[in-house]
Amino acid sequence: MRAMQTRRSVPRSSFLRTLTTSVVMGALGFSLAQNGSAEILLKDGQKIAFMGDSITAGGWGNPAGYVRLVVAGLEANGVKVTPIPAGISGHKSDQMLARLKKDALDKKPDWMTLSCGVNDVWHGARGIPLDQYKQNITAILDQCAAAGTKVVVLTATVIGEELDAENNQKLAPYNEFLRNLAKERKAPLADLYGMFATAIKAQTTPAKPGRLLTSDGVHMNPKGDQLMARGVLQAFGLDAAQLAKAEAAWQDLPGGGTVRARFDAGQGKSFQATHKLSLRQRDALAARLQKEGKSLDAVLNAAFADDVKAQLKPAGEFENAAAIFAAKKDREVSAKLQEQFSQRVEALLKH
């Protein structure tokens, strides 16, 4: 769903931070957690399993993914937990049920977050019908209860940021089931879909369509990971002051603001480079460039493209980028490009 009228532009990071804080505290008309107390449900030294699909796998694999942010946010509030990452790309409710014991319960977690539903719908004919989904999710909660593991239920996040799209309409009864089941079981609920929908509807700044909170309409960008983490932390009982502590801790996570660049070399090949920054460093750099009317990603990708093109004739030895791969010099060139990219980022930081 895209805005059809011109609105006053405000910085995206400021807008999302203000919006999501309001959403998390329940000011926009829906509950993100079944408990209303500021007491944190988790206790120091406990274990949390994070069951899910590629969104959860990325939430652990990415230094600023939502799983990492939840763990850091709890620690910032005096609760150090042992995470048990259990996200596998492409998995649906039947697969999560099949591996629940091995990947989670056998490791004796005190708590488990359950993020499931996107692939059940998104995979279409290979997905899981609603009736079977209900059975699978109910069985997961039953097995967790029998093992003494408490569950935080997460509603499934968007399948494309166009809220009126067919897949999001199909997802609605799946999420409604999750809300009702959490209420019935008195389980904490993080209504992430509700948070995403509110953020998307309230967007007031120009953005690439479908990229406010995700990198591809489904998988999280940094703002999406942060929004997910806020929802989960609030479901665990954190109040506004505790959430503020969590967000402050996120700013200095090593690699939390990693920047990337990519150049398409053709024939299915590409050159890529990364440089680790903290969120604080990345946000400061992005804000400075924004004042100059520039985008951080655009600046870095343009500079990276220049470095690749410098390898081509007439200045370089190769006819085109694909020729670098054909000559089996791609590793050598990639190492050089990586070094140059890191130097460029460090120079921008010192500018």
Number of C-alpha atoms within 10 A of each C-alpha: 14 12 13 6 6 9 11 7 11 12 12 16 12 9 16 22 15 11 19 22 17 14 23 28 21 15 12 14 9 13 22 29 29 19 18 15 13 14 12 20 16 17 13 15 11 15 20 24 25 26 23 27 25 21 24 27 21 21 26 22 16 19 20 29 25 29 29 23 28 27 20 24 26 24 16 19 18 12 17 18 19 14 19 21 21 23 25 17 13 16 18 25 26 20 14 24 18 12 13 17 16 10 17 22 20 10 13 18 22 21 23 25 22 27 25 28 28 28 21 24 23 22 13 11 9 11 18 20 13 17 9 13 21 17 13 20 22 15 15 21 23 14 16 22 13 10 15 14 21 18 25 24 27 28 28 24 28 27 25 23 24 18 18 11 13 12 18 21 14 15 23 16 12 22 22 13 16 23 22 12 18 22 15 9 12 14 19 26 29 32 26 26 21 21 26 22 16 15 19 21 14 13 19 19 16 15 10 7 13 18 19 24 25 19 15 15 18 20 20 25 18 20 21 23 25 25 25 28 28 30 29 28 25 28 27 26 23 28 19 15 11 20 24 17 18 24 20 15 18 24 18 15 18 14 17 23 23 18 20 16 20 16 19 14 16 11 9 7 13 15 21 17 20 15 18 17 21 20 22 16 18 21 16 13 18 17 17 16 15 13 9 9 9 13 16 18 13 11 14 20 19 15 17 24 17 12 17 22 18 14 18 16 11 10 9 12 12 16 13 16 21 17 16 20 17 9 9 10 11 18 12 10 16 17 14 13 20 19 14 16 24 17 13 15 20 13 10 13 14 7 7
